[in-house]
């Protein structure tokens, strides 16, 4: 079970690595939800600095 969660988190991080910086992945469902929210709130993928399972940060101008 734990191995499949780690593998799932690694796949999620790899799929997002080209678009958004992802770190501290412990809960891949939370990261996916935070990524969707970050893209909407920050105004696009290019404006997202980092996404974690706890939240996200937008790039500052």
N, C-alpha and C positions, 0 to 999 in steps of 0.2 A: 504494500500500500504506500509506504513512504517513498519507495523507489519510483513508483509511478507518478507520485506528486512532484518529485524532483525532476523527473523526465519531462513532465508536462510543463513545469515552470521553466525548464531550460528551453523547450521548444517555443514557448510563448516569448521568452526573452530574445531568442534568436529571430523570431518572426518580427519582433518590434525593433530590433537593434538597428535596422536601416532607417527607421522613421523617428523613433523617440528613444532617448536614453532610459534604460530600465535598470534599477538596482534594488538590492535587498528584497529579492523575491522569495516570500514565504507563502503567500496566498495568491496563486495565479488568477483566481476569479476576481479578487480585489484589484489586482494590477490591471486586468482587462477593463473593469468598470472605471477605474481611475484614469486609464488611458483615454477611453471614450469621453469622459468628462473633461479631461485636460485639453483635448483637441477642440472641443466645443468652446470652453471658457477662454482658452488662450488665443483662439482665432486661427487654428490650423496646426498641422503637425510641425511646421517649421518654427512655431513659436513656443513649443513645449521644451523645457530644459531637461526635466527628469521626472520619471514616474516610479513610485514605489508602491508597496501594498498599503502604506499608510496615507498616501496622498500624491501630490504632484506640485511642480513649480513651473511657472512660465518663464521664458527668457525675458530679461529686462532689456530695454532699448539702449 
